[in-house]
Every structure is written in structure tokens, then in C-alpha cells.
Amino acid sequence: VHNYYTPYNQNSTADVILNTPVSATQSMLNWVKSSAQGAGVAQKPVALDEYNIFATGSNQMVSDIAGIHGVMVLGEALKNQVSMAARWDLANSWDNGNDMGMFNNSAQTSGAEPGAAAWNPRPAYYYYYYFQKYFGDRMVSSSVIGSSDILSYASSFTSGQAGVVLVNKGSADHTVALAISNFVPGTNYYFYVLQGGTDGTFSRKVVVNGHGPSGASGGPDNFTGIAPASGAQKDGIRITIPAYSVIYLVADTK
């Protein structure tokens, strides 16, 4: 299946974009399952082998919002047991910011992003990098009480730690208290906060624990060397999630 989630070729707002991963993923899987049942054939593994957003006109595709949307799609794909999810695509053409490429095209081509280095990663790349870094070996169930703006995608590590990816898809900050079941807390928890820059709602930049890019778009040059923030678990875990941001958190165990 392919899914481009947002209304086709519309100048969609951040709220419209970020409200699509949960409902559209579930609707897509329901259609596949009901179609297989209606045809009288056994259900096969589902490959979501193209996905992105098709919002245009305001740099949506190259923005931090596209990265947050991608995190939510990964989380919802895992929850719905999608066997493969492949984002479209690696590199494309700038087209005034209507570019689905995760990387800027070569600076030698007419389709390159103005002011960006050749093959410069777009914000979505960094949101995926930290998802891979901080999501464990197995997804576990999680729930959120108190705000429809917050989504959680929890995991466990075979090494014992507990992890959670927290998404704030709303326009206001929220403080969240984490309660981890069936878990013996250790000393500390560690986390990264990813959010857009100050260049508008659809920022072409991503800031990682306060570190932003040196250029017009993308993320910090030294992102692999940025240390996580940390806190003590002895008094519980409470953390503030900025508007339109993602927190990747891992808690140590004894």
C-alpha cells in the first residue's frame, strides 16, 4: 500500500497534517483486512512501501512538522503490525519547498534547495535517527491520560531499560508524568528534545537539545556527538514537551 496521508496538494496546516497518522493508518489497515476477508483469502503481511505527506505551499514537506509526522507514522505502523514502512524518498527536486526528499539534491542540479549544502539532511532525517537510537527491541503498550495533544510510543530493551517516544502534536507546551509498569527504576533517565527552529511553523530547521544547524536548513552539524539531557528517577519522571516537538527518552533499570 501507498499512503500520502494529507489532503492532496492542499496548503494544510500543522494541525491537519499531524492529525492524520493515527486515523489514516488505522483506516488503511482496516481496508486491507476487510478486502482480504471479502475476497476469501488469507491475510498477508502488509508493506507500506511509500508514504509521506502531500501538503504543499508552505514548505510543509521539508519541515520539522514532516519529521514529527514521520515519527507518528512509524509508531502507528508498529502498533498496527505493519511489516515494512518505507518513506518516499531519498532525494527529489526543491520545487519551492514542495520536495519529499529526505536529503537536499546535489548542489550541481537545478532541483537543489537554495542555501543548502549538497545532500544536506532535511529535518525528517534527524527525527528518524533518534527514533532508531532510542526505540527499544520491542514495542510495549502505552496510554496517555489528560491531553489529546500527546502521543506515546513505548518500548523495552533486552538490556533492561525502558524507552518512550513522546510526541506533542499541539501548539502549546505540556508537562507529562511517566508511570512505567513492570519496571525496576534505576538511577537516571536520558532524553533528547527535537523541535523546529524560529523560522516559522513549518521550520526548515530542527533543534536537538538546544543545538541547531549552522546553515539555512537541516540539523546540527555535530548531532552524533550531542549528549542527552538527563534527570534522576528517584522522584519520578516529569518532563515538559514543547509545542510541536518529540522527546526520545530512555530510563535506566537497576
C-alpha positions as a Markdown table, in Angstrom:
| # | Residue | x | y | z |
|---|---|---|---|---|
| 1 | Val | 0.0 | 0.0 | 0.0 |
| 2 | His | 1.0 | 3.6 | -0.5 |
| 3 | Asn | -0.3 | 6.5 | 1.7 |
| 4 | Tyr | 0.4 | 10.2 | 1.4 |
| 5 | Tyr | -1.8 | 10.9 | 4.4 |
| 6 | Thr | -2.8 | 14.5 | 4.0 |
| 7 | Pro | -5.4 | 16.1 | 1.6 |
| 8 | Tyr | -3.9 | 16.0 | -1.9 |
| 9 | Asn | -2.0 | 19.2 | -2.9 |
| 10 | Gln | -3.6 | 21.4 | -0.3 |
| 11 | Asn | -1.8 | 24.1 | 1.8 |
| 12 | Ser | -2.6 | 22.1 | 5.0 |
| 13 | Thr | -1.9 | 23.4 | 8.5 |
| 14 | Ala | 0.3 | 21.7 | 11.0 |
| 15 | Asp | -2.8 | 20.5 | 12.9 |
| 16 | Val | -4.3 | 19.0 | 9.8 |
| 17 | Ile | -1.1 | 17.2 | 9.0 |
| 18 | Leu | -0.4 | 15.8 | 12.5 |
| 19 | Asn | -4.0 | 14.6 | 12.9 |
| 20 | Thr | -3.6 | 12.1 | 10.0 |
| 21 | Pro | -1.2 | 9.4 | 11.1 |
| 22 | Val | -3.4 | 7.7 | 13.7 |
| 23 | Ser | -6.7 | 7.7 | 11.8 |
| 24 | Ala | -5.3 | 7.2 | 8.3 |
| 25 | Thr | -3.1 | 4.3 | 9.3 |
| 26 | Gln | -5.9 | 2.5 | 11.1 |
| 27 | Ser | -8.3 | 3.2 | 8.2 |
| 28 | Met | -5.8 | 1.9 | 5.7 |
| 29 | Leu | -5.2 | -1.4 | 7.6 |
| 30 | Asn | -8.9 | -1.9 | 8.1 |
| 31 | Trp | -9.5 | -1.6 | 4.4 |
| 32 | Val | -6.7 | -4.1 | 3.6 |
| 33 | Lys | -8.0 | -6.6 | 6.2 |
| 34 | Ser | -11.7 | -6.3 | 5.1 |
| 35 | Ser | -10.7 | -6.6 | 1.4 |
| 36 | Ala | -8.8 | -9.8 | 2.1 |
| 37 | Gln | -11.7 | -11.2 | 4.1 |
| 38 | Gly | -14.2 | -10.2 | 1.4 |
| 39 | Ala | -12.1 | -12.0 | -1.2 |
| 40 | Gly | -11.8 | -15.1 | 1.0 |
| 41 | Val | -8.0 | -15.1 | 1.0 |
| 42 | Ala | -5.6 | -15.3 | 3.9 |
| 43 | Gln | -4.2 | -12.0 | 5.3 |
| 44 | Lys | -0.6 | -11.4 | 4.2 |
| 45 | Pro | 2.0 | -9.2 | 5.8 |
| 46 | Val | 1.4 | -5.5 | 4.9 |
| 47 | Ala | 4.1 | -3.3 | 3.3 |
| 48 | Leu | 3.6 | 0.4 | 3.5 |
| 49 | Asp | 6.2 | 0.8 | 0.8 |
| 50 | Glu | 5.6 | 4.5 | 0.0 |
| 51 | Tyr | 4.5 | 7.2 | 2.5 |
| 52 | Asn | 4.9 | 10.9 | 3.0 |
| 53 | Ile | 2.7 | 14.0 | 3.2 |
| 54 | Phe | 1.2 | 15.8 | 0.2 |
| 55 | Ala | 0.8 | 19.2 | 1.8 |
| 56 | Thr | 2.1 | 22.0 | -0.4 |
| 57 | Gly | 2.7 | 25.7 | -0.5 |
| 58 | Ser | 4.4 | 26.5 | 2.9 |
| 59 | Asn | 7.5 | 24.2 | 3.0 |
| 60 | Gln | 5.5 | 21.5 | 4.7 |
| 61 | Met | 7.4 | 18.6 | 3.1 |
| 62 | Val | 10.8 | 19.9 | 4.1 |
| 63 | Ser | 9.8 | 21.0 | 7.6 |
| 64 | Asp | 10.2 | 19.7 | 11.1 |
| 65 | Ile | 6.4 | 19.0 | 11.0 |
| 66 | Ala | 7.1 | 16.5 | 8.3 |
| 67 | Gly | 9.6 | 14.9 | 10.7 |
| 68 | Ile | 7.1 | 14.7 | 13.5 |
| 69 | His | 4.5 | 13.2 | 11.2 |
| 70 | Gly | 7.1 | 10.6 | 10.2 |
| 71 | Val | 7.7 | 9.6 | 13.8 |
| 72 | Met | 4.0 | 9.2 | 14.3 |
| 73 | Val | 3.7 | 7.1 | 11.2 |
| 74 | Leu | 6.5 | 4.8 | 12.4 |
| 75 | Gly | 4.8 | 4.5 | 15.8 |
| 76 | Glu | 1.4 | 3.8 | 14.3 |
| 77 | Ala | 2.9 | 1.3 | 11.8 |
| 78 | Leu | 4.4 | -0.6 | 14.8 |
| 79 | Lys | 1.1 | -0.5 | 16.7 |
| 80 | Asn | -0.8 | -1.9 | 13.7 |
| 81 | Gln | 1.8 | -4.5 | 12.9 |
| 82 | Val | 2.8 | -3.2 | 9.5 |
| 83 | Ser | 5.6 | -5.4 | 8.4 |
| 84 | Met | 7.6 | -2.7 | 6.5 |
| 85 | Ala | 7.4 | 1.1 | 6.2 |
| 86 | Ala | 9.5 | 2.9 | 3.6 |
| 87 | Arg | 9.4 | 6.7 | 3.3 |
| 88 | Trp | 9.3 | 8.3 | -0.2 |
| 89 | Asp | 12.0 | 9.4 | -1.0 |
| 90 | Leu | 15.7 | 10.0 | -0.5 |
| 91 | Ala | 16.2 | 12.9 | -2.9 |
| 92 | Asn | 13.9 | 14.8 | -5.3 |
| 93 | Ser | 13.6 | 18.3 | -6.6 |
| 94 | Trp | 13.2 | 21.5 | -4.5 |
| 95 | Asp | 10.1 | 22.8 | -6.2 |
| 96 | Asn | 9.8 | 25.8 | -3.9 |
| 97 | Gly | 9.8 | 23.6 | -0.8 |
| 98 | Asn | 7.3 | 21.0 | -2.2 |
| 99 | Asp | 10.1 | 18.4 | -2.0 |
| 100 | Met | 9.6 | 14.9 | -0.5 |
| 101 | Gly | 13.3 | 14.2 | -0.5 |
| 102 | Met | 14.8 | 13.4 | 2.9 |
| 103 | Phe | 18.0 | 15.0 | 1.6 |
| 104 | Asn | 18.7 | 18.1 | -0.5 |
| 105 | Asn | 19.6 | 17.3 | -4.1 |
| 106 | Ser | 23.1 | 17.8 | -5.4 |
| 107 | Ala | 24.1 | 21.5 | -5.4 |
| 108 | Gln | 25.1 | 20.9 | -9.1 |
| 109 | Thr | 21.5 | 20.4 | -10.2 |
| 110 | Ser | 18.6 | 22.8 | -10.9 |
| 111 | Gly | 16.5 | 20.9 | -8.3 |
| 112 | Ala | 18.6 | 21.8 | -5.3 |
| 113 | Glu | 17.5 | 23.7 | -2.2 |
| 114 | Pro | 18.7 | 27.3 | -2.2 |
| 115 | Gly | 21.3 | 28.0 | 0.5 |
| 116 | Ala | 21.7 | 24.3 | 1.5 |
| 117 | Ala | 24.8 | 22.1 | 1.0 |
| 118 | Ala | 24.6 | 19.2 | -1.4 |
| 119 | Trp | 22.9 | 16.2 | 0.2 |
| 120 | Asn | 22.1 | 18.2 | 3.3 |
| 121 | Pro | 19.7 | 16.1 | 5.5 |
| 122 | Arg | 16.2 | 17.6 | 6.0 |
| 123 | Pro | 14.6 | 17.7 | 9.5 |
| 124 | Ala | 12.9 | 14.3 | 9.0 |
| 125 | Tyr | 16.3 | 12.6 | 8.9 |
| 126 | Tyr | 17.1 | 13.6 | 12.5 |
| 127 | Tyr | 13.7 | 12.6 | 13.8 |
| 128 | Tyr | 14.3 | 9.1 | 12.3 |
| 129 | Tyr | 17.8 | 9.0 | 13.6 |
| 130 | Tyr | 16.8 | 9.4 | 17.2 |
| 131 | Phe | 13.9 | 7.1 | 16.8 |
| 132 | Gln | 16.3 | 4.4 | 15.8 |
| 133 | Lys | 18.7 | 5.3 | 18.6 |
| 134 | Tyr | 16.2 | 5.4 | 21.4 |
| 135 | Phe | 13.4 | 3.0 | 20.5 |
| 136 | Gly | 14.0 | -0.5 | 22.0 |
| 137 | Asp | 13.8 | -4.0 | 20.8 |
| 138 | Arg | 10.1 | -4.5 | 21.4 |
| 139 | Met | 7.1 | -2.1 | 21.4 |
| 140 | Val | 5.0 | -2.3 | 24.6 |
| 141 | Ser | 1.6 | -0.9 | 25.2 |
| 142 | Ser | 1.2 | 2.7 | 26.5 |
| 143 | Ser | -1.6 | 5.2 | 27.1 |
| 144 | Val | -1.9 | 8.9 | 27.7 |
| 145 | Ile | -4.4 | 10.5 | 30.2 |
| 146 | Gly | -5.3 | 14.1 | 30.2 |
| 147 | Ser | -4.4 | 15.5 | 26.8 |
| 148 | Ser | -5.2 | 14.6 | 23.2 |
| 149 | Asp | -2.1 | 16.5 | 22.0 |
| 150 | Ile | 0.3 | 13.9 | 23.5 |
| 151 | Leu | 1.0 | 10.5 | 21.9 |
| 152 | Ser | 3.3 | 7.9 | 23.4 |
| 153 | Tyr | 5.2 | 5.0 | 21.7 |
| 154 | Ala | 6.8 | 2.9 | 24.4 |
| 155 | Ser | 9.4 | 0.1 | 24.1 |
| 156 | Ser | 11.6 | -2.2 | 26.1 |
| 157 | Phe | 15.2 | -3.1 | 25.6 |
| 158 | Thr | 16.6 | -6.6 | 26.1 |
| 159 | Ser | 19.3 | -4.9 | 28.2 |
| 160 | Gly | 16.6 | -3.9 | 30.7 |
| 161 | Gln | 15.9 | -0.2 | 30.0 |
| 162 | Ala | 12.5 | 1.3 | 29.2 |
| 163 | Gly | 12.0 | 3.7 | 26.4 |
| 164 | Val | 9.3 | 6.0 | 25.2 |
| 165 | Val | 8.9 | 8.4 | 22.3 |
| 166 | Leu | 6.6 | 11.3 | 23.3 |
| 167 | Val | 5.0 | 13.4 | 20.6 |
| 168 | Asn | 3.4 | 16.8 | 21.2 |
| 169 | Lys | 1.3 | 17.5 | 18.2 |
| 170 | Gly | -0.3 | 20.6 | 19.7 |
| 171 | Ser | 0.6 | 24.3 | 19.7 |
| 172 | Ala | 1.1 | 24.5 | 23.5 |
| 173 | Asp | 3.7 | 23.1 | 25.8 |
| 174 | His | 2.7 | 20.2 | 28.1 |
| 175 | Thr | 4.3 | 18.7 | 31.2 |
| 176 | Val | 4.0 | 14.9 | 31.4 |
| 177 | Ala | 4.4 | 12.5 | 34.3 |
| 178 | Leu | 5.6 | 9.0 | 33.2 |
| 179 | Ala | 4.5 | 5.9 | 35.1 |
| 180 | Ile | 6.3 | 2.8 | 33.9 |
| 181 | Ser | 4.7 | -0.6 | 34.8 |
| 182 | Asn | 6.6 | -3.8 | 35.4 |
| 183 | Phe | 9.9 | -2.0 | 35.7 |
| 184 | Val | 12.5 | -1.5 | 38.4 |
| 185 | Pro | 13.8 | 2.1 | 38.1 |
| 186 | Gly | 17.5 | 2.7 | 38.1 |
| 187 | Thr | 19.3 | 6.0 | 38.9 |
| 188 | Asn | 18.8 | 8.2 | 35.8 |
| 189 | Tyr | 16.8 | 8.8 | 32.7 |
| 190 | Tyr | 18.2 | 10.3 | 29.5 |
| 191 | Phe | 16.5 | 12.2 | 26.7 |
| 192 | Tyr | 16.7 | 14.2 | 23.5 |
| 193 | Val | 14.2 | 17.0 | 22.6 |
| 194 | Leu | 13.7 | 17.7 | 18.9 |
| 195 | Gln | 11.8 | 20.8 | 17.8 |
| 196 | Gly | 11.7 | 23.3 | 14.9 |
| 197 | Gly | 13.7 | 26.5 | 14.7 |
| 198 | Thr | 12.4 | 30.0 | 14.9 |
| 199 | Asp | 11.8 | 30.4 | 11.1 |
| 200 | Gly | 8.0 | 29.7 | 11.2 |
| 201 | Thr | 5.5 | 26.9 | 11.9 |
| 202 | Phe | 7.0 | 24.9 | 9.1 |
| 203 | Ser | 10.6 | 25.3 | 10.1 |
| 204 | Arg | 13.3 | 24.1 | 7.7 |
| 205 | Lys | 15.5 | 23.5 | 10.7 |
| 206 | Val | 15.5 | 21.1 | 13.6 |
| 207 | Val | 17.0 | 21.9 | 17.0 |
| 208 | Val | 18.4 | 19.0 | 19.1 |
| 209 | Asn | 18.7 | 19.6 | 22.8 |
| 210 | Gly | 19.2 | 23.3 | 22.0 |
| 211 | His | 21.7 | 22.7 | 19.2 |
| 212 | Gly | 20.6 | 24.0 | 15.7 |
| 213 | Pro | 22.0 | 24.0 | 12.2 |
| 214 | Ser | 24.7 | 26.3 | 11.0 |
| 215 | Gly | 23.0 | 26.8 | 7.7 |
| 216 | Ala | 19.6 | 27.7 | 6.4 |
| 217 | Ser | 18.1 | 24.2 | 6.9 |
| 218 | Gly | 18.6 | 20.8 | 8.4 |
| 219 | Gly | 20.0 | 20.0 | 11.8 |
| 220 | Pro | 23.2 | 20.5 | 13.9 |
| 221 | Asp | 26.4 | 19.5 | 12.2 |
| 222 | Asn | 27.7 | 17.5 | 15.2 |
| 223 | Phe | 24.4 | 15.8 | 16.0 |
| 224 | Thr | 26.0 | 12.4 | 16.7 |
| 225 | Gly | 28.1 | 13.9 | 19.4 |
| 226 | Ile | 25.3 | 15.8 | 21.3 |
| 227 | Ala | 25.0 | 14.4 | 24.8 |
| 228 | Pro | 21.5 | 13.5 | 26.0 |
| 229 | Ala | 19.9 | 15.6 | 28.8 |
| 230 | Ser | 19.3 | 13.6 | 32.0 |
| 231 | Gly | 17.4 | 13.6 | 35.2 |
| 232 | Ala | 17.1 | 11.5 | 38.4 |
| 233 | Gln | 14.4 | 8.8 | 38.7 |
| 234 | Lys | 14.2 | 8.9 | 42.5 |
| 235 | Asp | 11.4 | 11.4 | 42.5 |
| 236 | Gly | 9.7 | 10.0 | 39.3 |
| 237 | Ile | 9.9 | 11.3 | 35.8 |
| 238 | Arg | 8.2 | 14.5 | 34.9 |
| 239 | Ile | 9.2 | 16.2 | 31.6 |
| 240 | Thr | 7.9 | 19.2 | 29.6 |
| 241 | Ile | 7.3 | 18.6 | 26.0 |
| 242 | Pro | 7.4 | 21.8 | 23.9 |
| 243 | Ala | 4.8 | 22.6 | 21.3 |
| 244 | Tyr | 5.2 | 20.6 | 18.1 |
| 245 | Ser | 8.1 | 18.5 | 19.3 |
| 246 | Val | 9.3 | 15.0 | 20.0 |
| 247 | Ile | 11.1 | 13.7 | 23.1 |
| 248 | Tyr | 13.1 | 10.4 | 22.9 |
| 249 | Leu | 13.6 | 9.1 | 26.5 |
| 250 | Val | 15.3 | 6.0 | 28.0 |
| 251 | Ala | 15.1 | 5.1 | 31.7 |
| 252 | Asp | 17.8 | 3.0 | 33.3 |
| 253 | Thr | 17.0 | 0.0 | 35.3 |
| 254 | Lys | 18.8 | -1.5 | 38.3 |
